[in-house]
């Protein structure tokens, strides 16, 4: 396992930011309700939501956001109807195929987090290809969570860490918070400064449980397909006005 460079790891110094968020994570909720309110099938909303992602990615540089992480499909979403799940998987494949050249040209680096083993081989290959062709980009770091769950991620990390202990490659006495972080899917990413959930729901839904321990949250009523760059900018602006003390107090 490669070690993240110092500039790639999260900042847990406890200092206030004095500016906008560098890493924003988004729970993109409300696609289905948006479609149903228009008399359309749920997949219509997912297609509209996919188009919205492009706008938000493009808005990031002007807002000073270097990292954007989006929750596309959770480990719990397999419980949805077969039609919706199959439609989402098809949407992911088409999104990668259609957007690959544009993402490369616009300097976006793409990473995927989550357990890929349950995904079909064609989608896995497309994910690998997109990560490879964008690996030298750095204008925006886009991370897409597919078949991702925070508890599942921690369980997989602990399992891998236990294997290293069993092989004598890791001393259990040295294990601390930093050690576990190096085994997470997000080990080369800073922790999110701001987590946004759309659609009016006020829960975190098993998203980035470890990483968001000190994140600021925005729960907004806007459904994801209506989440414009202007709404995004408002969330970023409100973050800049917050006082982040990380458990400490100001002198």
N, C-alpha and C positions, 0 to 999 in steps of 0.2 A: 504494500500500500504506500503510495507516494505521500509525502508530507506537504501540507499546504504552505505556501510562502507567507511571511508575516503580513503582507498587505492583503492576503486572501482570507485571513481569519477574522472572526467577529471581535468587536471591541467591547470588553466588559470592564472598562476602567472606572465606570461610574461617573464620567464627566458629562456635563450637559452638552448638547449638540451645537447650539448656537446657529442652527440653520435647518434646512430641509432634510428629509430622509434620503439616505443613499440607497437603501434597500427597502422596497415596498413589496409586500406579499398580498395577493388578492384571492379571496374566496369568491369565485364568480357564480353567484347564486341568482336564480330567478328566470332562467331561460325558458323553462317549461311553462311557468305561470304567465310570462310575457306572451308566449305563443297562444296559450289557451284563452287569454283575455281577448285575443283577436280572432278566435274561432279557428285557429290553426293547430296542427299536431305539434307535440312537444319538440320534435326534431327541427321544426321550422325555427323555433327559438334558439336551439343550439347552433344552427347555421348563422343566425343573426349575431349570436354571441361571439362566434369565431371571427367574424368580420370586425367586431369591436376590439378584439385583441390587437389587431394590426394598428388601429388608431392609438391605442394606449401605449404600445411599444414606441411608436414614433414620437409620442409626446414626452417620453422620458428624458432625453438629453436636455431639452429646454428647461425642464423642471429640476435638473440636477440629480435625477435618479439614475444611478449606475446599474442597479440590479433590480429586476422585476421577476417575481416568482408567482406563477398562477396555478390554481388548483383546478385541473381539468377533469380528473376522474379519480374517485376515491376507492379504497378497498371495499367500501360498503355499497358502492354504486352498482355492483354486480347483481344486487337484489332487484334492480329495476327490470322492466319487461324485456324479453329477448329482443323485441323490435327496437326498443330504445337503445339497448346496449350495442346491438349490431350496427345501428345507425351511427352511434357515437364513434365506434371503432373505424367505420368507413370514413367518417368526417375527419378523424385524426390522420388517416392515411392520405386523404386528399389535401388536407391542410399542408402537410409536409411536402408533398409533391408540388403543389401549386406555389408555395411560398419560399421554397428553398433558395432559388436564385435571388429573390428580393431580399431575403434575410442576409445573404452573403454580401450583396451590393450595398446594403444599408449599414453594414458593420455590426450586425447583431450576432453575438455568440449564444448558441442554444445548448442547454443541457437538459437532460430528463432525470427526474428522481422518481423513486417508487420501485416496486418489484416487477421487473419486466417478464418474468418467466411465464406468467399466465397470459400474456399478450400473444397474438398470433405472430408467426415468424416474419411475415412480410412487414408488419408494423415495426417489429424489433429491428429489422434491417434498415428500414427507413429512418428510424430514430438514430441508429448508429451512424448512418451516412450523414444526417444533418449535423450531428455533433462534430463529425470529422471535418466537413467542409467549412464549418464556421469557427473552428477551434482557434484561429489566429485573429478573430475579430474581438473588439473590446469597447465599441461605442456604447452598447447596451448588453448586459448579461441577462438573457431571458432563460429562466428555468421553468420547465413545464412538469407538473406533478401528475403522472398517469399511473393508475393502480397504486396510489400512494395512501398511506395512513400513518399518522404519527406513532401510534403504538406498534404497528407492524415494523416501522423503520427502527425503532429502539430495540425491539425484539431481535431483528436481524443483526443489528449492531452488536448486541450482547452475545448472541450466538457465535458470531465471528470472533469476538474478543475472547470468549471461552475456549474456542478452538486454539487460539494462539497461546493461551495459558497452558492448555493441555499439552501442547507441543514444546513447551518450555521457551517459547519465543516472547512471552510477556510475563513479567513478575507481577502477581496480583497485588503485592504490597505497594506497587507504584501506581495503581489505577486510581484516577481521580476524574473530575469533570472533563478536563482537557483530553484525557485518554479516550473517553467515550465519544467525544466530539469527532475525533479522528476516524471513527468507524461509521459515522452517519453518512447518508446519501449526500448531505450538504457540506461535507467536510472542507471543500475548497471555497465555500461561500461565507460571507459575513452573515451574522444573524440579522433578521429583518428589523428595521427600525419601526416600521409601521405596517400593520395588518389591517386590510380593509375587507369588510364583508358587505356585499350588496343584498338587496331584496327585503330588508327589514328584520331578518332573523338575527338574534343576538346570542350566537353560540359559535364556538371555534371548530366544531365538527372534525376533531382528530387531525388538525392541520398544523404541522410544524410545532408540535407540543414542546419539544426540548428547546428549539431555537427561539421561540417567541416568549421565553420566560420574562424578558424585560421589554418586550415590544409595546408600542402604543397601539390602541385599537380604534377603528372607526366602524361603527355599525350604521349603515345608511339605508334608507328606504328604497332608493333607486334600484330597479331591476337591471341585471347586467347588460342586456342589449341597449338600455338607455344610458349606460355609464359612459358619458362622453369625456373627451380630453378636458373640457371645462370643469366637469364634476371632479375628475381626477386632480386637477390643479387646486381646487378648493380643499380637498382632503390634505394635499401636500402642504398647503398654506396653513391650515389649522395645526398641523403637526409642528410647524416651526414655532408656534406660539406656546407650545407645551414645555413644562419644566420637568426634565428627566433627571432624577436624583439617584436612581439605582439603589435604593435602600438607605442612602445617606441623607444628610441635611446640609443646607447651606450654612457657612460660617456666619 
